[in-house]
């Protein structure tokens, strides 16, 4: 089923272009409506073992025990931001990030092995300098990107960004996360590489003019932005037409 999001842009030389949200095909071979976003209450997280909830909470307590002045912002069960004071150090930005993840990845409900360098939207975007200082001719920070995978399958739009200050000992000063706890979920790896006609039919049902589709990528759907939903194996793709219309 389709979860839609519209964005509009227009210039004097271009027609209105609409971008719609995500098309997902669930491996149960049924097109199922995704539930609306809601507060992450106990009933909604009943699929997530209580031990996992306690594990991430204990990991956060361990982090704040090591760095008492760090602040954590939570959206429901998910820790989405760490900030306020340094909470990691290393011999380089990369080493700072590696050390932090090896010790504290569980704060976000994941293990270090679930994370790969690179942005979900561009795997080649591993890091980038931030805030150029004209006086010194250097950058004040380095921003590092990590994408979440589970059993080798990418988790849709799930990433971690770490901001490291470029000074001695390279302190870690900010973490922004959309990582999601997978609980005991195991993706159906037989779906890897599958090109689903049902997913295309779902897209056409919402936007009948679509006639061109990109290759489908198998992903794990576990919610968008800062929401946490029960994981499903799914596909994501982009459809377009001469309208012009674009659908993802």
FENJOUR-V520945 format. One record per pair of residues at least 6 apart in sequence whose C-alpha atoms are under 8 Angstrom apart, sorted by the first residue. I is the first residue (numbers start at 0). J is the second residue. Records with the same first field share a line. If there is no record, write none. Layout:
I->J ; J
This chain:
0->22 ; 23 ; 24 ; 30 ; 31 ; 32 ; 33 ; 198 ; 201
1->20 ; 21 ; 22 ; 23 ; 32 ; 33 ; 201 ; 202 ; 205
2->20 ; 21 ; 22 ; 33
3->19 ; 20 ; 21
4->18 ; 19 ; 20 ; 21
5->17 ; 18 ; 19 ; 20
6->16 ; 17 ; 18 ; 19
7->15 ; 16 ; 17 ; 18
8->15 ; 16 ; 17
9->15 ; 16
14->243
15->243
16->243 ; 244 ; 245
17->243 ; 244 ; 245 ; 246
18->244 ; 245 ; 246 ; 247
19->245 ; 246 ; 247
20->246 ; 247
21->235 ; 246 ; 247
22->198 ; 201 ; 202 ; 234 ; 235 ; 236 ; 246 ; 247
23->198 ; 233 ; 234 ; 235
24->30 ; 195 ; 197 ; 198 ; 232 ; 233 ; 234 ; 235
25->31 ; 231 ; 232 ; 233 ; 234
26->187 ; 190 ; 231 ; 232 ; 233
30->197 ; 198 ; 201
36->226
37->226
38->75
39->75 ; 76 ; 226 ; 227
40->75
43->228
44->228 ; 229
46->182 ; 229
47->181 ; 182 ; 183 ; 229
48->182 ; 183
51->108 ; 180 ; 182
52->76
54->105 ; 108
55->105 ; 106 ; 107 ; 108
56->106
57->106
58->103 ; 105 ; 106
59->103 ; 105 ; 106
62->86 ; 103 ; 106
63->69
65->86
66->85 ; 86
68->83 ; 84
69->81 ; 82 ; 83 ; 84 ; 85 ; 86
70->81 ; 82 ; 83 ; 84
71->78 ; 79 ; 80 ; 81 ; 82
72->78 ; 79 ; 80 ; 81
73->79 ; 80
74->225 ; 226
75->226
76->227
77->107 ; 108 ; 178 ; 179 ; 225 ; 226 ; 227
78->106 ; 107 ; 176
79->107 ; 174 ; 175 ; 176 ; 177 ; 178 ; 225
80->173 ; 174 ; 175 ; 176
81->172 ; 173 ; 174 ; 175
82->172 ; 173 ; 174
83->172 ; 173
84->172
85->170 ; 171 ; 172 ; 173
86->170 ; 171 ; 172
87->95 ; 96 ; 98 ; 99 ; 170 ; 171 ; 172
88->94 ; 95 ; 98 ; 99 ; 168 ; 169 ; 170 ; 171
89->95 ; 96 ; 98 ; 168 ; 169 ; 170
90->167 ; 168 ; 169
91->168 ; 169
92->141 ; 143 ; 163 ; 164 ; 165 ; 169
93->143
95->163 ; 169 ; 170 ; 171
96->143 ; 161 ; 171
100->111
101->111
104->110 ; 111
107->176 ; 178 ; 179 ; 180
108->178 ; 179 ; 180 ; 181
109->178 ; 179 ; 180 ; 181
113->147 ; 148 ; 149 ; 150
114->145 ; 146 ; 147 ; 148
115->145 ; 146 ; 147 ; 148
116->122 ; 125 ; 143 ; 144 ; 145 ; 146
117->123 ; 124 ; 125 ; 126 ; 143 ; 144 ; 145 ; 146
118->124 ; 125 ; 144 ; 145 ; 146 ; 158
119->145 ; 146 ; 155 ; 156 ; 157 ; 158
120->156
124->144
125->143 ; 144 ; 145
126->141 ; 142 ; 143 ; 144
127->141 ; 142 ; 143
128->138 ; 139 ; 140 ; 141 ; 142
129->138 ; 139 ; 140 ; 141 ; 142
130->138 ; 139 ; 140
131->137 ; 138 ; 139
132->138 ; 139
138->165
139->164 ; 165 ; 166
140->162 ; 163 ; 164 ; 165
141->162 ; 163 ; 164 ; 165
142->160 ; 161 ; 162 ; 163
143->160 ; 161 ; 162 ; 163
144->158 ; 159 ; 160 ; 161
145->158 ; 159 ; 160
146->153 ; 154 ; 157 ; 158 ; 159
147->153 ; 154 ; 157 ; 158 ; 159 ; 178
148->154
149->181 ; 185 ; 186
150->185 ; 186
152->186 ; 188 ; 217 ; 218 ; 219
153->217 ; 218 ; 219
154->218 ; 219 ; 220 ; 221
155->218 ; 219 ; 220 ; 221 ; 223
156->177 ; 223 ; 224
157->176 ; 177 ; 178 ; 179
158->176 ; 177 ; 178
159->174 ; 175 ; 176 ; 177 ; 178
160->174 ; 175 ; 176
161->171 ; 172 ; 173 ; 174 ; 175
162->171 ; 172 ; 173 ; 174
163->169 ; 170 ; 171 ; 172 ; 173
164->170 ; 171 ; 172
177->224 ; 225
179->221 ; 227
180->227
181->221 ; 229 ; 230
184->230
186->219 ; 231 ; 232
187->232
190->217 ; 232
191->216 ; 217
192->215 ; 216 ; 217
193->215 ; 216 ; 217
194->214 ; 215
195->215 ; 234
198->234
199->212
202->209 ; 238 ; 246
203->209
206->246
208->240 ; 242
209->238 ; 239 ; 240 ; 244 ; 245
210->238 ; 239 ; 240
211->238 ; 239 ; 240
212->236 ; 237 ; 238 ; 239
213->236 ; 237 ; 238
214->236
215->234 ; 235 ; 236
216->234 ; 235 ; 236
217->232 ; 233 ; 234 ; 235
218->232 ; 233 ; 234 ; 235
219->230 ; 231 ; 232 ; 233 ; 234
220->228 ; 230 ; 231 ; 232 ; 233
221->227 ; 228 ; 229 ; 230 ; 231
222->228 ; 229 ; 230
235->247
236->247
237->245 ; 246 ; 247
238->245 ; 246 ; 247
239->245 ; 246
